[in-house]
């Protein structure tokens, strides 16, 4: 019989909600290894704008998933899931992995397993796609063929129809099969704060990043020949600094431009985590409490799980 997959804490929430601070506090209570599920922190040299934990923090608590590729290289959710699966397998017996991050697709790829598309006849696929281009509501067809279809637009609906008709099984069946091959079971904690509090935290973080040299960080990356729209520099914050360096924004308007874009991104993150962490229970905590208090509560809930 195969060994049961380990239960792993997963700490999620929008940017600036305080995930890193809570994770570091957990590191003073447990022997943990943080696996960063942050699509921006994978880039070497993009430190200030991604709010990476400091080198001192990383000496205190071991982190994986940081500084993996250079700006300009692509790093997908699937690659993260494969790498993270390796980090989980290599964990020492006394270490507890904790997944920490705000990139929903990274979290889902790891928690749900990697969905590998089943083989489908190319000729039949091409004919079906031509038909789908002229068909009516794809959403209605998708639900008829896969009652578990959750929606998400015409393209996703067309894919659900395609998989169901060409493989004989609905897309949700293949996704469940992928989850059963996953390397872990999630114990999810979602941090949240009221919108005004989050906005204030974002604005404070932006000012701190600019004082710490965010503009100079971007100038250095561009000086190494990285394209202004390269992967990494296309992230929120970096994109606005690139605009400033091109003369599209003034120094006076730069902080508000970054803060507004970050707040919109945070709202999308919150929406994603409210609706996409499906298939397992999620503990939601008010992160207006201090990081030590939150860490104490998370540790208590972890010890009480299953009782």
N, C-alpha and C positions, 0 to 999 in steps of 0.2 A: 504494500500500500504506500502511495506517495505521502511524503511528510506534509503536514498541514502548513499552509503558507503563514508566515509570521504576521502578527498584528503590529502595525507601525503607526505612530502618531503623525498626523498631517496637519500642519498649522498654516492656514490660508487667510487671506483678506486683502483689501485694497492697498495700494502703495501709501506709505506714510502712516499706516494704522498702528505700527509698532511691532511687527512680527519679529524683526531681528533682535530688538531689545528683550522681548519675551523669550526667544530661543536662547539667548545668552544667559538669561536668568535660569532657564531650565538646565543649562550646562553646569551651573553651580550646585544643582541638586542631583542630577544624574550624570553618568558617564555617557555622553551622547556624541553622535556624529551628525552634523547638520548636512542634509542634502538640499542644496539650493535649487528650487524650481522657479528660477527667474531667468527669462530669456535674454535679459540685458547683461546680467552679471557673468555670463559665459565669456564676454569679450575682454581680452587683455588690454590694459591701458585705459579702459573706460571705467574709472573708479568712482569719481566724484558724482557724476550724473546718474549712476546706477545705485548709489547709496550702499556700496559694498561694505560689509563689516571690515573694520580696520585690521591691519596686520597683527596688532596686539590682540584684538578679539579672536582672530583666527589661530593665534597661538594658545589662547585660553580654551577655545572650543574648535575641534577639527571640523573643517568644512569641505564638502565635495561639490562640484558643479560650478566652481568659480574659476575664471581665467583659463578657459578651455581652448578658445580659438582667437585669432586676430580679427580686428575689425575688417570687414570686407568679405569674410568667410561666412557661409551659411551653416546654421546649426538648427536642426529641426526638432520637433517634439518627439518624433520617432527615434532620433539619435539620442536624445536625452533619456528616453525610456530604456534604450539598450544600455547606455552607460550607467544609469542609476541602478538597473538590475544587477550589473556587475559590482557596483559599490555595495549594494545590499548583500550580495553573496559573499563578499570579501570581509564583511564586518566581523570584528572579534566578538567572541561569545559575551564578554562583559559590556560591550557597547550597545547602546540603543540608538538606532537611526531615527531621525526626526526630519520629515520632509517639510521644508519651509519655503513659501513663495507665493507669488501672485499671478503667475502665468498659468491660466486655467488649462490650456491645451497640454502643457507639460504635466500638470497634475493628473489630468484625465488619461494621458497616454501611459503613465506609470500605473495608475490605479486600475484602469480598465484593461490593461494589456495591449499589445500591439495587434491591431486588426490587419491581417494580411489578406488582400483581395483574392478570392478564389479564382481559379482559371475560368475564363469565359471565351467562347468562340468569337473571334474577331469579326467575322462576316456578319453573324447574327447581331453582334453588338452595334456595328455600324448601321445596320438596317433599323434597329430599335431606336438609335439616336436620331435618325432621320425622321422616323415616325413621331418621336417625342417632340421634335421641333415644331410639328404642326398640330399636335394633340391639344386637347383642352386642359382642364385642371389636373396637373401632375399630383397635387396634394391629395385629391380624391382617389386617384389610382393608387398612390402610395399607401394610403390607409387601408384600402381594400386588400392589397397584397400583403401588407404588414401592419396588422392592427396596433402594434407597439410603436409605429412610426411617430416621432415627437414633433414633426414639423421642422421649419427652418428655411423655407423658400423653395423656389422651383428647382434649382440645381440639386439640392439635397433630395427633394422628392423624386426627381428623375433618376438619381442614383439608386434610391431605394427600389424603384420600379425595375430598373435594369438588373440589379442583383437578384431580386426575387424571380424574375422571368427567366434569366439565363442560368441560374444555379439551382432553381427548384426550392430554395429556402429563403426566407425573408432576411433582410439585412440585420434585424435585431437578433436572429439566431446566430449569425456569424459573429456579432459583437459579444453575445453571451459566451460563445466558445472562446473568444479571445480573452475575456475576463477570467475564465476558468484556468487559463494558462499563465495568468499574472503571477508575479513573484511575491506579492504581499497583499494583506488585507488592510484597508485604511481605518484608522480611528481619527476622524476629522474634527478639528476645532477651527471654527470660523470666527475671526476677530472683526468687530464692527464698532463704529462710533457714529453719533449723529453727524449729519452733513456739515453743520457749521463748525463742529470740532475738527472734522477731517480737513475742511478748507483751511482753517487756521494752521493746522499742522503742515499742510502742503505749502502754504505761503512761507512759513518759517523755514521749512526745509529748503525751499528754493533760494531764499536769501543766504542761508548757510552755504549752499553749494556754490553760489556766485562768489561769496567771500573766500571760499576755499580754493577757487581757481578753476571753475568749470569752463570759462571761456578759454583760458590758457590751455586746459586739457584738450579741448577740441582743436585749437590751433596746432598743438603738437602732433595730434593724429593726422590732420590734413597735411602738415609739413612732411610727413613720412610717405605721402603719395596716396593715401586712402581717399577714394572718391567721396564727395560730400553727401551723396545719397546711398552710400554703401551700407550693407547690413551692419547694424550697431549704431551708426550715426543717423539712421532713420528713426530712432526711438524718440519718444517724447522727451523734451528737454534738449537733447542733442540737436534735433531738427530745428528748434527755435534758435539755438546758438549759431548754427550754420547760417540761418537766415540773417541774424545780426551781423555776422562776419561778411556776408554778401551785401550789406547795406539795406536789407529789406526791413529791419527793425532797428529802432534806436536803443541806446543803452537804457534810457528811461522806461521804454515800453517792454524791454526784454523780460524782467521779472514777472510781470502780469501775464505776458504771453505764455511763459513756461507754466505758471501756476494754473492758468485757465485750461491749458491742454492737459495738464496732469490731473486736474479735477475731473475733466470729462473721461479720461482714461480710468480713473478710480471708480467712477459711476458704472462704467462698463464692467469692470472687474466685480463689483458688488453684485450686479445683475447676474453675471455668469455664475458666481459661486452660490447665489440663492437658488438657481434653477438647474444647474448642471451637476451638482454633487448628489447624484441619484444612486439608488441601489444600496445605500448604507446610511446609518444614522450620522447626524452632524450636530455637534455641540456648538451653540452660538454664544459668544461671550462679549460683554460690553468692555471694550478696550479703553474706556476712559479711566479705568482703574490703573494703578501703577504696574509696571512690568513685574516687580517682585510679587505683588498680590496675585496677578494673573498666573504667574508661574506656580505659585503655591496652590492655586485652585486647580490648575491643569494637572499638577502632580497628584493632588488628592483624588480628582476624578479618574485619573489613570489607575491609581491603586484600587479604587472602588469598582472598576469596570467589571461587569459580569456577576456582581454579587446579587 
